Amino acid sequence: MFTPTANPPSRFEEVHVEWEADPDGGVPPARLRVYDDDSKSILARNDSPDLPFTWSLNPYRGCSHACIYCYARPSHEYLGWGAGTDFDTRILVKRNAAALLAAAFDAPSWCGESILFSGNTDCYQSLEYRLALTRACIEVCARYRNAVHVITKSNLIERDIDVLTELNRVASVRVTVSIPYFDPVLARAIEPGAPTPARRLRAMRRLSDAGILVGVNVAPVIPGLNDREIPAVLKAARDAGATRAGLIMVRLPGSVAPWFEERLHAALPGRAEGVLARIRRARGGRLNNATFGERMRGQGPEWAVAERLFHVWSDKLGYGEWPARVGPSTFRRPGGGSQLALF
């Protein structure tokens, strides 16, 4: 059964469409629609002091994982679409992503900085099975020996272990798998289109066995919903080969907040109000705090307990920091050592 089309009001649109249901199906179903994205560049520059990367790459806009909390949802409003089911089912694909990346690497200004895959939407969402845009971009990175950090919720990354291993041989590969929930029923309620926690853990094990540095993000933590799951996630991820762990508080900017509230009531009606109250207590009475330096973590005694739980179990299980990147950049343009490079 398809989800009925529904979107919160957009900050850019004066008119908001409210579908009135009738016995004949007046609310149209939200069906997957795929559009070509004609962007002229593929790398996005980050200037947020909260994020430890400068460059990110997103072959897709919108995400079929349909996580009800996704902070990227308002970006669909720039396209004239909504942050609700439009974000889940109207997906833009950058079919020339690999060519755009190679062109960026060939530019004299590029000096080989690490690239984060999935700074916005998941680069291994379901369309990647068929289109393989992410794989093509990683192949470009391997050809140019450019370091990569991938963040994903999908076990599809297992498909690309061969090219990731090759890139890891000549440069640096780090993979962080987001696992907010250990309970598969809870995960399905909040992340309806994403692979189960067990499948993500299996992918982590295979990546680690291949010699790739793997970490886990317990993100986002939703107070009153999955904070009790922190020890179980950390233990399972450590058993699967993760050596680094991160913790991030749920972010509900703009139109994400009303969408999250609506979907939470639909998915977990008996728990929704208690969870929303806990989020507000951790956000100074609001559902979101956009202040740099504060937006990735909460406040108050309840959030302090969650942070303490995370750090106690991280220390107990032996999590640490990944080794710092030292030495000269591995980046090389193919054929860059030939005489042709002099012209």
N, C-alpha and C positions, 0 to 999 in steps of 0.2 A: 504494500500500500504506500502511495506517495504522500509526503507531507503537504498539506495545503499551503499555497503561497501566502506568506506573511512577512512583513518588514516593519521595523519601527520607523517613525518619521525621520526624514533626512534633513540635515541642517542646510542643505543646498537647494531643496525643492520647496516651493510655496504650496504645492498641492500634494496631499498624501492620500493614496488609494486605500480604502478599506473595503475588502470584499465582503459582500453580504451573502451568507450561505443560504441556499434554498434546497428543496428536495431534489431538484434536477442537477445539483452539483454546481452551484453558482461560484464557489471558490475553486479556481483552477489549481490542479496539482502542480507542485514544484518539481519539474522534470529537468534532468541534466541538459544543459545547453553549452556547447563549446564554441568559443569565438577565437579568431586569430588576433593576436596582439602585434601591432606593427611598430612597437617601440624601436627606436634607433640605437639604443644602448642597452646593455644588460647588467652593468654594475651600478649599484646604488651606494652612495657615500653616506656614512653615518657620522653625525656630529653630537650624539647624545653622550653625556659624561657617564651615564649609567651602564653603557654597553662596552665590552672590551674588544671591539673590532671596528675597523674603519670601512671595510668593503663587504657588501653582501650581494648575493645573486639569487634571483627568484624566477625560475622558468614559468611559473604559473601565478595567476592572480585569482583569488577566490580559492576555496579549499573544500573538497568533498568529505573531509573528516568530520566536518559539521560540529566541531566542539562548541558548546554553547557559550563558553567564556572567551573565545578568541579575541584578543586585543586588536587584530588586524581587520576586523569586520568593517569599521567606518571607512576604510580605504575604498570600498566598493561604491561609496556615495560620490566619490570623485568621477565615477563613470556614469552617473545618472541612475544607478541601481540602488538596491537596499542592502542593509547590513544584516538582514535575517536570512530567509531561504534563498534570496538572490545570491548571497555570498557563498552558500553551500552548493548551488546548482548552476550558476552562471560563471563558468570558468574561462578565463582568457589564457591562451597558450602562446608562448614565444617560440614558434617553430624554428626560427633562425638563431636560437640562443647560442649554439656552439660557434656559429660563424661570427656573431657579435662579440663573443668572448675572445676568440682568436684575434679579431681586429683590435680589441682593447689591449691585449698582450703585445701586439705588434707596434702599438703607439710608443714613441720614444719616452713619453712621460711615465710609462708603467715600470715600476721598479721591483715587482715581485712580492708585494705584500700578501699575507694570507687572506683568503676569501671565505666568508661564511656562507654556506648554502642553507637557505631557509631562514633568512632574517625576517621574513614576513609570513608567507604561507608555506606549507610543507612541500619540499621538492620531491618527496616520494609518495605523494597522494595517488589515488587510484589511476588517474589518467597516465601516470608515468609507466604503468605496465605496458601500455600500447605505444606511447609516443617516445619514450626513452630519451627525453630532452636532458634530464639530469645526467644520465650516463654519458651522453655525448659531450656535455660540458666537463665532466670529470676526465674524460679521455683527452680533451684539450689541455686541461691542467697537467695531466701526466706528460703530454708531449712537450709542454713548456716548463715542466718541473716546478709548478707553482703550488705552494702549500694550501691546504684546504681544511676547513672545519665544517662538518655536517651536523645539523641538528634535525632530528626527525622523530616521528611517532610510529614509523612504518617499518615492518619487517621486509619490505621490498628491497631495502638496501642490501640484503643478502645476495640478490642477483648480481650486484656489482662488486662483489668481493675481489674478483679477478683484477679489475682495473684499479680499484682502491689499493690493492696490494702492490700493483706496479707503481702507482703514484707514491705509495709509502716507501718504496725502495729508492726512489730518486729525490723525494722531497719530504713532506710531512703530511700525515693524515690524522685527524682527530675526529671522533664521532661521539656525539652526545645524544642519548636516547631519552626522550621525555616519558616518564612513567609517573603520573600523579597518583594513580590508584593501583592497588594490588588486587582488590576485589573486582572480578570481571563483570559482575552485575552492575556495580556502581559505575565502572568505566563505560559500559554500554549506555547507561542513562545520560551521562554527561558528554561523552565523545562518541556519538552513535555511528559515525562512519570510519572510525580508526580501528586498527588491528587490536586484538586483545593484549593485555599485559603479558600473558604467557608467550605469545608470538614475538613480542618485542624483546623479551628476555632471551629467547632462543637466538634471535638475530645478534644480540650482544655477545652471546657465547661464541658464535661462529666468527664474528669480527675479532674478538679477543684471541681466539685460537689461531687466527691468521696473522697475528702480530700487530694489529692495529690498536692504538690507544683508544679505550672506550670509557665514557663517563655516563652518569645518570643525572638527569634533572628531575627532582621532585617538584614539578612545576606544571600548573600553578597549584599552590596550596590554597584550598578553600576552607577557611575556618568553620568548624562544625560539620564538615563533610568528609574531608580526607586527611586531616591533620593526624588522626590516630593511625593512619596507614603508613606514616613515615618510617617506622622501624622495619615493617615488613618489606616495603619497597627497597630500602637500603640494603637489607640482608639478601634479598633475592638478586638484586643487581650486582652485589659484591660476589655472590656465588657464580654469577654469569660473566665475571671478568672485569667489571667496572672498577676503576682505580681512583676516580674523582667524582665528587657529588656536589650538586648545587641545589639551592632552595629559593623559590621565588613566590611571592604572594600574588594572588589573583589580581589582575588589572581589568577594570571595567570602564574604559573611557567612552565618553559620548553615548552613542546609540547602543553600545554593547550592554550597558546596565539594564535598560528596559527589556532588551531581548533575553538576557540572562535570567532576569527575574521571571519573565513569562515562561520560558522553557523549564526553569527549575521547578516552578509550580506544577507544570504539566508532567514532568518526569518523576518528581519526588514530592507529591503534594503534602505528605505528612511531615516533611522535614524542612520545607522551603523557608518558612518564616523564621525558624530558629537559625538557619544558615545565614540568611540575610541580616539578621540581628547581629550575629557574630562578625560578619564582614564589616558592618557599620562601626562596631566597637573597635575593630582593628584599623579603621580608616577615619577615626575622629568624628564619627557620626554620619559619614557619607559612604556611598558605595565605591567611590574611587578617589584617589589622590594622585594628581598628575605632576606633583612637584619633583623635580630632579633630585636624586639622592634619597627620596622617600617612596617613590612609586613602586619599587620592586620589593619592598618589605612593609610589614604592618607596624602597629604600635600597640601599647597597652599590655597588661599582664597576660592575657590569653595568647597573644602572638609571641610574647617572650617565652612562654611555655613551649610553643611549637618550635621556636628556634633552638631552645635548649635541648629539646628532644632530638632534633636533627643533629646537633653538634655532639651530643653524648654518644649517639649511635654511630655517627661518622667516625669518631675517634675509636670507639670500641671495635669497629669492623676494619680499621686500618686504612680508611680513605685518606688521600693526601692530595697535593697539587701536582699537576702534570709538569714535567721538566720544562723550564723556560727555553724558548728558542734562542740559541746562541750561534755565533759564527756568521759567515757571509750567507747571503741569500742563495738558494739553490736554483733560482729562476734562470732559465736559459731559453733564448729564442732558437728554434730549430735551424741549424745551419749557421748559427751566430758566430761560430769559430772560423768560418771560411773567409776567403778574401772578399767575397761579395759583400760581406758585412761592412767593409770599409767604404762602400760607395753609398 
